[in-house]
Each structure stands twice: as structure tokens, then as C-alpha cells.
Amino acid sequence: MKKQVAEQICQKLEAIIGQMNGLNNFLITNGDEGDRKRIQPVLAMCVTELDIEILVPIHREFPEFKPGFLP
């Protein structure tokens, strides 16, 4: 993968994950228990898959794109 493409993928995925986190926070504040039980597991699965399948391989190849809060 080209470095420039990897960087843009990381940026876009971080924005997507941020939006998903915003939805989760919205559910915590505004959703009822049924909403949370139905939607939160799907959000968690999506974030996990994006991380494992896309971000981890990019971070292995280009560690400079790994966020500072990750080990």
C-alpha cells in the first residue's frame, strides 16, 4: 500500500470511528435500554472489525500513523 493512501485511510477511518463513538454517546444519553442493547453491540463489532482488518495492518507497515494513545 502506498504511504499516502494508508494515511488517508487512517484519517477517514478515525473520523468514521469518531462518528460511531458519537452515536454511542448519544444512545447512552438519549436511547432507551432496548436501543442500547440492539445498537451498541453492532457498533462495537464494526469498530473492532475496522481496527483488526484495516488499521492494525496499516499500523504494522506504517507505525507513524498509529495514534499516540495506542501501545
PQR file with spaces between the fields and no chain letter, atoms N, CA, C, O and H, PARSE charges and radii, in Angstrom:
ATOM       1  N    MET     1       0.844   -1.170    0.000 -0.4000 1.5000
ATOM       2  CA   MET     1       0.000    0.000    0.000 -0.0000 2.0000
ATOM       3  C    MET     1       0.893    1.238    0.000  0.5500 1.7000
ATOM       4  O    MET     1       1.918    1.293    0.679 -0.5500 1.4000
ATOM       5  N    LYS     2       0.476    2.209   -0.771 -0.4000 1.5000
ATOM       6  CA   LYS     2       1.211    3.465   -0.802 -0.0000 2.0000
ATOM       7  C    LYS     2       1.008    4.213    0.511  0.5500 1.7000
ATOM       8  O    LYS     2      -0.067    4.179    1.109 -0.5500 1.4000
ATOM       9  H    LYS     2      -0.357    2.164   -1.322  0.4000 1.0000
ATOM      10  N    LYS     3       2.060    4.881    0.936 -0.4000 1.5000
ATOM      11  CA   LYS     3       2.026    5.584    2.213 -0.0000 2.0000
ATOM      12  C    LYS     3       0.928    6.645    2.239  0.5500 1.7000
ATOM      13  O    LYS     3       0.221    6.779    3.237 -0.5500 1.4000
ATOM      14  H    LYS     3       2.933    4.909    0.450  0.4000 1.0000
ATOM      15  N    GLN     4       0.784    7.384    1.171 -0.4000 1.5000
ATOM      16  CA   GLN     4      -0.222    8.446    1.123 -0.0000 2.0000
ATOM      17  C    GLN     4      -1.639    7.857    1.216  0.5500 1.7000
ATOM      18  O    GLN     4      -2.508    8.430    1.874 -0.5500 1.4000
ATOM      19  H    GLN     4       1.359    7.276    0.360  0.4000 1.0000
ATOM      20  N    VAL     5      -1.863    6.727    0.565 -0.4000 1.5000
ATOM      21  CA   VAL     5      -3.168    6.070    0.630 -0.0000 2.0000
ATOM      22  C    VAL     5      -3.421    5.568    2.053  0.5500 1.7000
ATOM      23  O    VAL     5      -4.520    5.735    2.582 -0.5500 1.4000
ATOM      24  H    VAL     5      -1.157    6.262    0.031  0.4000 1.0000
ATOM      25  N    ALA     6      -2.425    4.963    2.664 -0.4000 1.5000
ATOM      26  CA   ALA     6      -2.554    4.463    4.035 -0.0000 2.0000
ATOM      27  C    ALA     6      -2.893    5.606    4.994  0.5500 1.7000
ATOM      28  O    ALA     6      -3.739    5.452    5.875 -0.5500 1.4000
ATOM      29  H    ALA     6      -1.533    4.827    2.234  0.4000 1.0000
ATOM      30  N    GLU     7      -2.244    6.727    4.824 -0.4000 1.5000
ATOM      31  CA   GLU     7      -2.503    7.875    5.695 -0.0000 2.0000
ATOM      32  C    GLU     7      -3.939    8.363    5.550  0.5500 1.7000
ATOM      33  O    GLU     7      -4.597    8.664    6.546 -0.5500 1.4000
ATOM      34  H    GLU     7      -1.557    6.852    4.108  0.4000 1.0000
ATOM      35  N    GLN     8      -4.424    8.442    4.325 -0.4000 1.5000
ATOM      36  CA   GLN     8      -5.798    8.897    4.097 -0.0000 2.0000
ATOM      37  C    GLN     8      -6.818    7.898    4.628  0.5500 1.7000
ATOM      38  O    GLN     8      -7.850    8.294    5.170 -0.5500 1.4000
ATOM      39  H    GLN     8      -3.889    8.198    3.516  0.4000 1.0000
ATOM      40  N    ILE     9      -6.539    6.609    4.476 -0.4000 1.5000
ATOM      41  CA   ILE     9      -7.427    5.586    5.028 -0.0000 2.0000
ATOM      42  C    ILE     9      -7.502    5.740    6.544  0.5500 1.7000
ATOM      43  O    ILE     9      -8.590    5.715    7.119 -0.5500 1.4000
ATOM      44  H    ILE     9      -5.701    6.287    4.036  0.4000 1.0000
ATOM      45  N    CYS    10      -6.354    5.899    7.189 -0.4000 1.5000
ATOM      46  CA   CYS    10      -6.334    6.076    8.646 -0.0000 2.0000
ATOM      47  C    CYS    10      -7.151    7.292    9.061  0.5500 1.7000
ATOM      48  O    CYS    10      -7.937    7.218   10.006 -0.5500 1.4000
ATOM      49  H    CYS    10      -5.470    5.920    6.722  0.4000 1.0000
ATOM      50  N    GLN    11      -6.977    8.393    8.374 -0.4000 1.5000
ATOM      51  CA   GLN    11      -7.707    9.608    8.712 -0.0000 2.0000
ATOM      52  C    GLN    11      -9.211    9.415    8.550  0.5500 1.7000
ATOM      53  O    GLN    11      -9.991    9.828    9.408 -0.5500 1.4000
ATOM      54  H    GLN    11      -6.339    8.453    7.606  0.4000 1.0000
ATOM      55  N    LYS    12      -9.612    8.788    7.453 -0.4000 1.5000
ATOM      56  CA   LYS    12     -11.041    8.581    7.207 -0.0000 2.0000
ATOM      57  C    LYS    12     -11.647    7.607    8.211  0.5500 1.7000
ATOM      58  O    LYS    12     -12.760    7.816    8.692 -0.5500 1.4000
ATOM      59  H    LYS    12      -8.978    8.453    6.756  0.4000 1.0000
ATOM      60  N    LEU    13     -10.915    6.547    8.523 -0.4000 1.5000
ATOM      61  CA   LEU    13     -11.435    5.584    9.494 -0.0000 2.0000
ATOM      62  C    LEU    13     -11.501    6.176   10.895  0.5500 1.7000
ATOM      63  O    LEU    13     -12.432    5.882   11.644 -0.5500 1.4000
ATOM      64  H    LEU    13     -10.011    6.377    8.132  0.4000 1.0000
ATOM      65  N    GLU    14     -10.539    6.995   11.253 -0.4000 1.5000
ATOM      66  CA   GLU    14     -10.596    7.654   12.556 -0.0000 2.0000
ATOM      67  C    GLU    14     -11.824    8.561   12.641  0.5500 1.7000
ATOM      68  O    GLU    14     -12.452    8.661   13.696 -0.5500 1.4000
ATOM      69  H    GLU    14      -9.782    7.234   10.644  0.4000 1.0000
ATOM      70  N    ALA    15     -12.168    9.225   11.531 -0.4000 1.5000
ATOM      71  CA   ALA    15     -13.374   10.063   11.510 -0.0000 2.0000
ATOM      72  C    ALA    15     -14.631    9.199   11.634  0.5500 1.7000
ATOM      73  O    ALA    15     -15.558    9.546   12.366 -0.5500 1.4000
ATOM      74  H    ALA    15     -11.659    9.144   10.674  0.4000 1.0000
ATOM      75  N    ILE    16     -14.658    8.082   10.921 -0.4000 1.5000
ATOM      76  CA   ILE    16     -15.810    7.173   10.993 -0.0000 2.0000
ATOM      77  C    ILE    16     -15.968    6.630   12.411  0.5500 1.7000
ATOM      78  O    ILE    16     -17.072    6.619   12.956 -0.5500 1.4000
ATOM      79  H    ILE    16     -13.905    7.800   10.327  0.4000 1.0000
ATOM      80  N    ILE    17     -14.879    6.188   12.998 -0.4000 1.5000
ATOM      81  CA   ILE    17     -14.926    5.644   14.356 -0.0000 2.0000
ATOM      82  C    ILE    17     -15.353    6.737   15.345  0.5500 1.7000
ATOM      83  O    ILE    17     -16.085    6.463   16.296 -0.5500 1.4000
ATOM      84  H    ILE    17     -13.983    6.197   12.555  0.4000 1.0000
ATOM      85  N    GLY    18     -14.902    7.955   15.121 -0.4000 1.5000
ATOM      86  CA   GLY    18     -15.335    9.072   15.961 -0.0000 2.0000
ATOM      87  C    GLY    18     -16.843    9.300   15.863  0.5500 1.7000
ATOM      88  O    GLY    18     -17.501    9.572   16.867 -0.5500 1.4000
ATOM      89  H    GLY    18     -14.308    8.178   14.348  0.4000 1.0000
ATOM      90  N    GLN    19     -17.382    9.189   14.659 -0.4000 1.5000
ATOM      91  CA   GLN    19     -18.830    9.328   14.478 -0.0000 2.0000
ATOM      92  C    GLN    19     -19.582    8.195   15.189  0.5500 1.7000
ATOM      93  O    GLN    19     -20.625    8.420   15.802 -0.5500 1.4000
ATOM      94  H    GLN    19     -16.847    8.968   13.843  0.4000 1.0000
ATOM      95  N    MET    20     -19.041    6.987   15.098 -0.4000 1.5000
ATOM      96  CA   MET    20     -19.671    5.851   15.766 -0.0000 2.0000
ATOM      97  C    MET    20     -19.633    6.039   17.284  0.5500 1.7000
ATOM      98  O    MET    20     -20.588    5.690   17.978 -0.5500 1.4000
ATOM      99  H    MET    20     -18.193    6.805   14.600  0.4000 1.0000
ATOM     100  N    ASN    21     -18.545    6.582   17.790 -0.4000 1.5000
ATOM     101  CA   ASN    21     -18.444    6.884   19.214 -0.0000 2.0000
ATOM     102  C    ASN    21     -19.474    7.948   19.606  0.5500 1.7000
ATOM     103  O    ASN    21     -20.081    7.876   20.674 -0.5500 1.4000
ATOM     104  H    ASN    21     -17.769    6.865   17.226  0.4000 1.0000
ATOM     105  N    GLY    22     -19.657    8.928   18.731 -0.4000 1.5000
ATOM     106  CA   GLY    22     -20.668    9.951   18.981 -0.0000 2.0000
ATOM     107  C    GLY    22     -22.068    9.351   19.043  0.5500 1.7000
ATOM     108  O    GLY    22     -22.880    9.746   19.880 -0.5500 1.4000
ATOM     109  H    GLY    22     -19.163    8.987   17.863  0.4000 1.0000
ATOM     110  N    LEU    23     -22.349    8.402   18.161 -0.4000 1.5000
ATOM     111  CA   LEU    23     -23.639    7.723   18.193 -0.0000 2.0000
ATOM     112  C    LEU    23     -23.803    6.944   19.490  0.5500 1.7000
ATOM     113  O    LEU    23     -24.870    6.963   20.104 -0.5500 1.4000
ATOM     114  H    LEU    23     -21.689    8.081   17.481  0.4000 1.0000
ATOM     115  N    ASN    24     -22.740    6.260   19.903 -0.4000 1.5000
ATOM     116  CA   ASN    24     -22.796    5.525   21.166 -0.0000 2.0000
ATOM     117  C    ASN    24     -23.074    6.470   22.338  0.5500 1.7000
ATOM     118  O    ASN    24     -23.900    6.165   23.198 -0.5500 1.4000
ATOM     119  H    ASN    24     -21.874    6.245   19.404  0.4000 1.0000
ATOM     120  N    ASN    25     -22.399    7.593   22.373 -0.4000 1.5000
ATOM     121  CA   ASN    25     -22.640    8.574   23.439 -0.0000 2.0000
ATOM     122  C    ASN    25     -24.073    9.104   23.399  0.5500 1.7000
ATOM     123  O    ASN    25     -24.700    9.309   24.438 -0.5500 1.4000
ATOM     124  H    ASN    25     -21.728    7.841   21.675  0.4000 1.0000
ATOM     125  N    PHE    26     -24.578    9.320   22.193 -0.4000 1.5000
ATOM     126  CA   PHE    26     -25.961    9.763   22.034 -0.0000 2.0000
ATOM     127  C    PHE    26     -26.920    8.714   22.604  0.5500 1.7000
ATOM     128  O    PHE    26     -27.877    9.055   23.299 -0.5500 1.4000
ATOM     129  H    PHE    26     -24.069    9.154   21.349  0.4000 1.0000
ATOM     130  N    LEU    27     -26.661    7.443   22.308 -0.4000 1.5000
ATOM     131  CA   LEU    27     -27.505    6.363   22.826 -0.0000 2.0000
ATOM     132  C    LEU    27     -27.471    6.314   24.349  0.5500 1.7000
ATOM     133  O    LEU    27     -28.501    6.116   24.995 -0.5500 1.4000
ATOM     134  H    LEU    27     -25.883    7.165   21.743  0.4000 1.0000
ATOM     135  N    ILE    28     -26.289    6.494   24.916 -0.4000 1.5000
ATOM     136  CA   ILE    28     -26.155    6.470   26.369 -0.0000 2.0000
ATOM     137  C    ILE    28     -27.017    7.563   26.997  0.5500 1.7000
ATOM     138  O    ILE    28     -27.660    7.346   28.025 -0.5500 1.4000
ATOM     139  H    ILE    28     -25.452    6.655   24.392  0.4000 1.0000
ATOM     140  N    THR    29     -27.024    8.720   26.379 -0.4000 1.5000
ATOM     141  CA   THR    29     -27.761    9.860   26.916 -0.0000 2.0000
ATOM     142  C    THR    29     -29.245    9.828   26.574  0.5500 1.7000
ATOM     143  O    THR    29     -30.083   10.176   27.406 -0.5500 1.4000
ATOM     144  H    THR    29     -26.503    8.897   25.544  0.4000 1.0000
ATOM     145  N    ASN    30     -29.574    9.411   25.351 -0.4000 1.5000
ATOM     146  CA   ASN    30     -30.940    9.582   24.858 -0.0000 2.0000
ATOM     147  C    ASN    30     -31.695    8.286   24.555  0.5500 1.7000
ATOM     148  O    ASN    30     -32.925    8.282   24.510 -0.5500 1.4000
ATOM     149  H    ASN    30     -28.893    9.128   24.675  0.4000 1.0000
ATOM     150  N    GLY    31     -30.979    7.211   24.353 -0.4000 1.5000
ATOM     151  CA   GLY    31     -31.644    5.978   23.959 -0.0000 2.0000
ATOM     152  C    GLY    31     -32.216    5.225   25.144  0.5500 1.7000
ATOM     153  O    GLY    31     -31.776    5.389   26.282 -0.5500 1.4000
ATOM     154  H    GLY    31     -29.980    7.214   24.391  0.4000 1.0000
ATOM     155  N    ASP    32     -33.202    4.400   24.851 -0.4000 1.5000
ATOM     156  CA   ASP    32     -33.707    3.551   25.921 -0.0000 2.0000
ATOM     157  C    ASP    32     -32.904    2.247   25.936  0.5500 1.7000
ATOM     158  O    ASP    32     -32.052    2.022   25.076 -0.5500 1.4000
ATOM     159  H    ASP    32     -33.559    4.267   23.926  0.4000 1.0000
ATOM     160  N    GLU    33     -33.182    1.409   26.907 -0.4000 1.5000
ATOM     161  CA   GLU    33     -32.402    0.181   27.079 -0.0000 2.0000
ATOM     162  C    GLU    33     -32.469   -0.705   25.837  0.5500 1.7000
ATOM     163  O    GLU    33     -31.474   -1.321   25.455 -0.5500 1.4000
ATOM     164  H    GLU    33     -33.874    1.592   27.605  0.4000 1.0000
ATOM     165  N    GLY    34     -33.630   -0.767   25.216 -0.4000 1.5000
ATOM     166  CA   GLY    34     -33.777   -1.579   24.002 -0.0000 2.0000
ATOM     167  C    GLY    34     -32.891   -1.077   22.876  0.5500 1.7000
ATOM     168  O    GLY    34     -32.259   -1.868   22.175 -0.5500 1.4000
ATOM     169  H    GLY    34     -34.438   -0.267   25.527  0.4000 1.0000
ATOM     170  N    ASP    35     -32.846    0.241   22.702 -0.4000 1.5000
ATOM     171  CA   ASP    35     -31.969    0.833   21.682 -0.0000 2.0000
ATOM     172  C    ASP    35     -30.519    0.460   21.941  0.5500 1.7000
ATOM     173  O    ASP    35     -29.801    0.024   21.042 -0.5500 1.4000
ATOM     174  H    ASP    35     -33.359    0.883   23.271  0.4000 1.0000
ATOM     175  N    ARG    36     -30.104    0.642   23.193 -0.4000 1.5000
ATOM     176  CA   ARG    36     -28.706    0.364   23.538 -0.0000 2.0000
ATOM     177  C    ARG    36     -28.366   -1.107   23.337  0.5500 1.7000
ATOM     178  O    ARG    36     -27.310   -1.426   22.791 -0.5500 1.4000
ATOM     179  H    ARG    36     -30.688    0.997   23.924  0.4000 1.0000
ATOM     180  N    LYS    37     -29.239   -1.999   23.768 -0.4000 1.5000
ATOM     181  CA   LYS    37     -28.965   -3.438   23.635 -0.0000 2.0000
ATOM     182  C    LYS    37     -28.892   -3.878   22.173  0.5500 1.7000
ATOM     183  O    LYS    37     -28.176   -4.822   21.838 -0.5500 1.4000
ATOM     184  H    LYS    37     -30.097   -1.740   24.212  0.4000 1.0000
ATOM     185  N    ARG    38     -29.626   -3.199   21.318 -0.4000 1.5000
ATOM     186  CA   ARG    38     -29.648   -3.567   19.911 -0.0000 2.0000
ATOM     187  C    ARG    38     -28.505   -2.924   19.124  0.5500 1.7000
ATOM     188  O    ARG    38     -27.903   -3.565   18.262 -0.5500 1.4000
ATOM     189  H    ARG    38     -30.207   -2.433   21.590  0.4000 1.0000
ATOM     190  N    ILE    39     -28.213   -1.679   19.417 -0.4000 1.5000
ATOM     191  CA   ILE    39     -27.284   -0.916   18.574 -0.0000 2.0000
ATOM     192  C    ILE    39     -25.838   -0.980   19.072  0.5500 1.7000
ATOM     193  O    ILE    39     -24.923   -1.097   18.257 -0.5500 1.4000
ATOM     194  H    ILE    39     -28.702   -1.158   20.117  0.4000 1.0000
ATOM     195  N    GLN    40     -25.609   -0.908   20.375 -0.4000 1.5000
ATOM     196  CA   GLN    40     -24.237   -0.869   20.886 -0.0000 2.0000
ATOM     197  C    GLN    40     -23.400   -2.087   20.497  0.5500 1.7000
ATOM     198  O    GLN    40     -22.229   -1.913   20.162 -0.5500 1.4000
ATOM     199  H    GLN    40     -26.352   -0.813   21.037  0.4000 1.0000
ATOM     200  N    PRO    41     -23.934   -3.309   20.524 -0.5600 1.5000
ATOM     201  CA   PRO    41     -23.108   -4.447   20.097  0.2800 2.0000
ATOM     202  C    PRO    41     -22.700   -4.364   18.623  0.5500 1.7000
ATOM     203  O    PRO    41     -21.604   -4.782   18.249 -0.5500 1.4000
ATOM     204  N    VAL    42     -23.582   -3.829   17.806 -0.4000 1.5000
ATOM     205  CA   VAL    42     -23.259   -3.677   16.380 -0.0000 2.0000
ATOM     206  C    VAL    42     -22.151   -2.643   16.200  0.5500 1.7000
ATOM     207  O    VAL    42     -21.224   -2.852   15.417 -0.5500 1.4000
ATOM     208  H    VAL    42     -24.472   -3.489   18.110  0.4000 1.0000
ATOM     209  N    LEU    43     -22.248   -1.538   16.918 -0.4000 1.5000
ATOM     210  CA   LEU    43     -21.190   -0.523   16.860 -0.0000 2.0000
ATOM     211  C    LEU    43     -19.854   -1.112   17.303  0.5500 1.7000
ATOM     212  O    LEU    43     -18.829   -0.887   16.660 -0.5500 1.4000
ATOM     213  H    LEU    43     -23.001   -1.369   17.553  0.4000 1.0000
ATOM     214  N    ALA    44     -19.865   -1.859   18.392 -0.4000 1.5000
ATOM     215  CA   ALA    44     -18.627   -2.464   18.898 -0.0000 2.0000
ATOM     216  C    ALA    44     -18.031   -3.424   17.878  0.5500 1.7000
ATOM     217  O    ALA    44     -16.818   -3.440   17.667 -0.5500 1.4000
ATOM     218  H    ALA    44     -20.698   -2.042   18.915  0.4000 1.0000
ATOM     219  N    MET    45     -18.885   -4.224   17.247 -0.4000 1.5000
ATOM     220  CA   MET    45     -18.395   -5.173   16.250 -0.0000 2.0000
ATOM     221  C    MET    45     -17.795   -4.441   15.052  0.5500 1.7000
ATOM     222  O    MET    45     -16.750   -4.842   14.539 -0.5500 1.4000
ATOM     223  H    MET    45     -19.870   -4.211   17.419  0.4000 1.0000
ATOM     224  N    CYS    46     -18.445   -3.377   14.607 -0.4000 1.5000
ATOM     225  CA   CYS    46     -17.939   -2.617   13.458 -0.0000 2.0000
ATOM     226  C    CYS    46     -16.584   -1.982   13.762  0.5500 1.7000
ATOM     227  O    CYS    46     -15.663   -2.064   12.950 -0.5500 1.4000
ATOM     228  H    CYS    46     -19.293   -3.050   15.023  0.4000 1.0000
ATOM     229  N    VAL    47     -16.463   -1.352   14.920 -0.4000 1.5000
ATOM     230  CA   VAL    47     -15.197   -0.723   15.300 -0.0000 2.0000
ATOM     231  C    VAL    47     -14.094   -1.768   15.393  0.5500 1.7000
ATOM     232  O    VAL    47     -12.980   -1.541   14.922 -0.5500 1.4000
ATOM     233  H    VAL    47     -17.211   -1.285   15.580  0.4000 1.0000
ATOM     234  N    THR    48     -14.396   -2.896   15.990 -0.4000 1.5000
ATOM     235  CA   THR    48     -13.411   -3.974   16.127 -0.0000 2.0000
ATOM     236  C    THR    48     -12.946   -4.469   14.766  0.5500 1.7000
ATOM     237  O    THR    48     -11.749   -4.637   14.536 -0.5500 1.4000
ATOM     238  H    THR    48     -15.301   -3.080   16.373  0.4000 1.0000
ATOM     239  N    GLU    49     -13.891   -4.703   13.866 -0.4000 1.5000
ATOM     240  CA   GLU    49     -13.533   -5.192   12.528 -0.0000 2.0000
ATOM     241  C    GLU    49     -12.701   -4.163   11.760  0.5500 1.7000
ATOM     242  O    GLU    49     -11.716   -4.522   11.114 -0.5500 1.4000
ATOM     243  H    GLU    49     -14.864   -4.567   14.053  0.4000 1.0000
ATOM     244  N    LEU    50     -13.088   -2.896   11.825 -0.4000 1.5000
ATOM     245  CA   LEU    50     -12.309   -1.856   11.149 -0.0000 2.0000
ATOM     246  C    LEU    50     -10.888   -1.815   11.683  0.5500 1.7000
ATOM     247  O    LEU    50      -9.927   -1.681   10.925 -0.5500 1.4000
ATOM     248  H    LEU    50     -13.888   -2.604   12.349  0.4000 1.0000
ATOM     249  N    ASP    51     -10.770   -1.931   12.995 -0.4000 1.5000
ATOM     250  CA   ASP    51      -9.453   -1.898   13.621 -0.0000 2.0000
ATOM     251  C    ASP    51      -8.618   -3.110   13.215  0.5500 1.7000
ATOM     252  O    ASP    51      -7.502   -2.961   12.717 -0.5500 1.4000
ATOM     253  H    ASP    51     -11.550   -2.040   13.611  0.4000 1.0000
ATOM     254  N    ILE    52      -9.153   -4.293   13.427 -0.4000 1.5000
ATOM     255  CA   ILE    52      -8.386   -5.520   13.190 -0.0000 2.0000
ATOM     256  C    ILE    52      -8.068   -5.716   11.709  0.5500 1.7000
ATOM     257  O    ILE    52      -6.940   -6.061   11.357 -0.5500 1.4000
ATOM     258  H    ILE    52     -10.060   -4.414   13.832  0.4000 1.0000
ATOM     259  N    GLU    53      -9.044   -5.500   10.854 -0.4000 1.5000
ATOM     260  CA   GLU    53      -8.872   -5.819    9.435 -0.0000 2.0000
ATOM     261  C    GLU    53      -8.169   -4.725    8.633  0.5500 1.7000
ATOM     262  O    GLU    53      -7.538   -5.010    7.615 -0.5500 1.4000
ATOM     263  H    GLU    53      -9.960   -5.220   11.140  0.4000 1.0000
ATOM     264  N    ILE    54      -8.275   -3.482    9.085 -0.4000 1.5000
ATOM     265  CA   ILE    54      -7.714   -2.387    8.275 -0.0000 2.0000
ATOM     266  C    ILE    54      -6.610   -1.635    9.004  0.5500 1.7000
ATOM     267  O    ILE    54      -5.505   -1.494    8.480 -0.5500 1.4000
ATOM     268  H    ILE    54      -8.787   -3.251    9.912  0.4000 1.0000
ATOM     269  N    LEU    55      -6.901   -1.150   10.212 -0.4000 1.5000
ATOM     270  CA   LEU    55      -5.937   -0.277   10.880 -0.0000 2.0000
ATOM     271  C    LEU    55      -4.702   -1.019   11.395  0.5500 1.7000
ATOM     272  O    LEU    55      -3.586   -0.524   11.237 -0.5500 1.4000
ATOM     273  H    LEU    55      -7.799   -1.264   10.637  0.4000 1.0000
ATOM     274  N    VAL    56      -4.875   -2.181   12.000 -0.4000 1.5000
ATOM     275  CA   VAL    56      -3.716   -2.906   12.533 -0.0000 2.0000
ATOM     276  C    VAL    56      -2.689   -3.207   11.433  0.5500 1.7000
ATOM     277  O    VAL    56      -1.501   -2.960   11.638 -0.5500 1.4000
ATOM     278  H    VAL    56      -5.782   -2.583   12.127  0.4000 1.0000
ATOM     279  N    PRO    57      -3.108   -3.734   10.271 -0.5600 1.5000
ATOM     280  CA   PRO    57      -2.114   -3.965    9.213  0.2800 2.0000
ATOM     281  C    PRO    57      -1.425   -2.677    8.736  0.5500 1.7000
ATOM     282  O    PRO    57      -0.229   -2.676    8.445 -0.5500 1.4000
ATOM     283  N    ILE    58      -2.188   -1.590    8.660 -0.4000 1.5000
ATOM     284  CA   ILE    58      -1.572   -0.310    8.253 -0.0000 2.0000
ATOM     285  C    ILE    58      -0.574    0.138    9.319  0.5500 1.7000
ATOM     286  O    ILE    58       0.523    0.585    8.985 -0.5500 1.4000
ATOM     287  H    ILE    58      -3.160   -1.590    8.896  0.4000 1.0000
ATOM     288  N    HIS    59      -0.938    0.025   10.589 -0.4000 1.5000
ATOM     289  CA   HIS    59      -0.034    0.454   11.666 -0.0000 2.0000
ATOM     290  C    HIS    59       1.225   -0.407   11.724  0.5500 1.7000
ATOM     291  O    HIS    59       2.288    0.076   12.115 -0.5500 1.4000
ATOM     292  H    HIS    59      -1.830   -0.338   10.860  0.4000 1.0000
ATOM     293  N    ARG    60       1.111   -1.675   11.339 -0.4000 1.5000
ATOM     294  CA   ARG    60       2.317   -2.518   11.275 -0.0000 2.0000
ATOM     295  C    ARG    60       3.270   -2.019   10.197  0.5500 1.7000
ATOM     296  O    ARG    60       4.482   -1.958   10.398 -0.5500 1.4000
ATOM     297  H    ARG    60       0.247   -2.067   11.022  0.4000 1.0000
ATOM     298  N    GLU    61       2.699   -1.664    9.054 -0.4000 1.5000
ATOM     299  CA   GLU    61       3.530   -1.212    7.935 -0.0000 2.0000
ATOM     300  C    GLU    61       3.998    0.225    8.115  0.5500 1.7000
ATOM     301  O    GLU    61       5.121    0.571    7.749 -0.5500 1.4000
ATOM     302  H    GLU    61       1.714   -1.714    8.891  0.4000 1.0000
ATOM     303  N    PHE    62       3.133    1.058    8.680 -0.4000 1.5000
ATOM     304  CA   PHE    62       3.440    2.482    8.865 -0.0000 2.0000
ATOM     305  C    PHE    62       3.175    2.872   10.327  0.5500 1.7000
ATOM     306  O    PHE    62       2.146    3.483   10.617 -0.5500 1.4000
ATOM     307  H    PHE    62       2.220    0.777    8.978  0.4000 1.0000
ATOM     308  N    PRO    63       4.073    2.534   11.240 -0.5600 1.5000
ATOM     309  CA   PRO    63       3.830    2.818   12.666  0.2800 2.0000
ATOM     310  C    PRO    63       3.653    4.303   12.973  0.5500 1.7000
ATOM     311  O    PRO    63       3.099    4.649   14.017 -0.5500 1.4000
ATOM     312  N    GLU    64       4.101    5.164   12.110 -0.4000 1.5000
ATOM     313  CA   GLU    64       3.959    6.603   12.351 -0.0000 2.0000
ATOM     314  C    GLU    64       2.495    7.054   12.290  0.5500 1.7000
ATOM     315  O    GLU    64       2.170    8.143   12.762 -0.5500 1.4000
ATOM     316  H    GLU    64       4.552    4.883   11.262  0.4000 1.0000
ATOM     317  N    PHE    65       1.614    6.236   11.718 -0.4000 1.5000
ATOM     318  CA   PHE    65       0.192    6.585   11.656 -0.0000 2.0000
ATOM     319  C    PHE    65      -0.590    6.068   12.856  0.5500 1.7000
ATOM     320  O    PHE    65      -1.786    6.327   12.981 -0.5500 1.4000
ATOM     321  H    PHE    65       1.878    5.351   11.334  0.4000 1.0000
ATOM     322  N    LYS    66       0.075    5.350   13.723 -0.4000 1.5000
ATOM     323  CA   LYS    66      -0.581    4.790   14.906 -0.0000 2.0000
ATOM     324  C    LYS    66      -0.805    5.921   15.914  0.5500 1.7000
ATOM     325  O    LYS    66       0.137    6.644   16.239 -0.5500 1.4000
ATOM     326  H    LYS    66       1.048    5.140   13.621  0.4000 1.0000
ATOM     327  N    PRO    67      -2.037    6.085   16.415 -0.5600 1.5000
ATOM     328  CA   PRO    67      -2.282    7.140   17.398  0.2800 2.0000
ATOM     329  C    PRO    67      -1.421    6.962   18.641  0.5500 1.7000
ATOM     330  O    PRO    67      -1.107    5.839   19.034 -0.5500 1.4000
ATOM     331  N    GLY    68      -1.049    8.064   19.248 -0.4000 1.5000
ATOM     332  CA   GLY    68      -0.163    8.042   20.400 -0.0000 2.0000
ATOM     333  C    GLY    68      -0.723    7.329   21.607  0.5500 1.7000
ATOM     334  O    GLY    68       0.041    6.865   22.453 -0.5500 1.4000
ATOM     335  H    GLY    68      -1.304    8.976   18.928  0.4000 1.0000
ATOM     336  N    PHE    69      -2.054    7.227   21.712 -0.4000 1.5000
ATOM     337  CA   PHE    69      -2.644    6.577   22.874 -0.0000 2.0000
ATOM     338  C    PHE    69      -2.627    5.052   22.777  0.5500 1.7000
ATOM     339  O    PHE    69      -2.934    4.369   23.754 -0.5500 1.4000
ATOM     340  H    PHE    69      -2.674    7.604   21.025  0.4000 1.0000
ATOM     341  N    LEU    70      -2.272    4.513   21.609 -0.4000 1.5000
ATOM     342  CA   LEU    70      -2.182    3.061   21.470 -0.0000 2.0000
ATOM     343  C    LEU    70      -0.783    2.556   21.828  0.5500 1.7000
ATOM     344  O    LEU    70       0.220    3.218   21.559 -0.5500 1.4000
ATOM     345  H    LEU    70      -2.023    5.068   20.816  0.4000 1.0000
ATOM     346  N    PRO    71      -0.739    1.374   22.438 -0.5600 1.5000
ATOM     347  CA   PRO    71       0.592    0.825   22.807  0.2800 2.0000
ATOM     348  C    PRO    71       1.388    0.374   21.593  0.5500 1.7000
ATOM     349  O    PRO    71       2.513   -0.104   21.736 -0.5500 1.4000
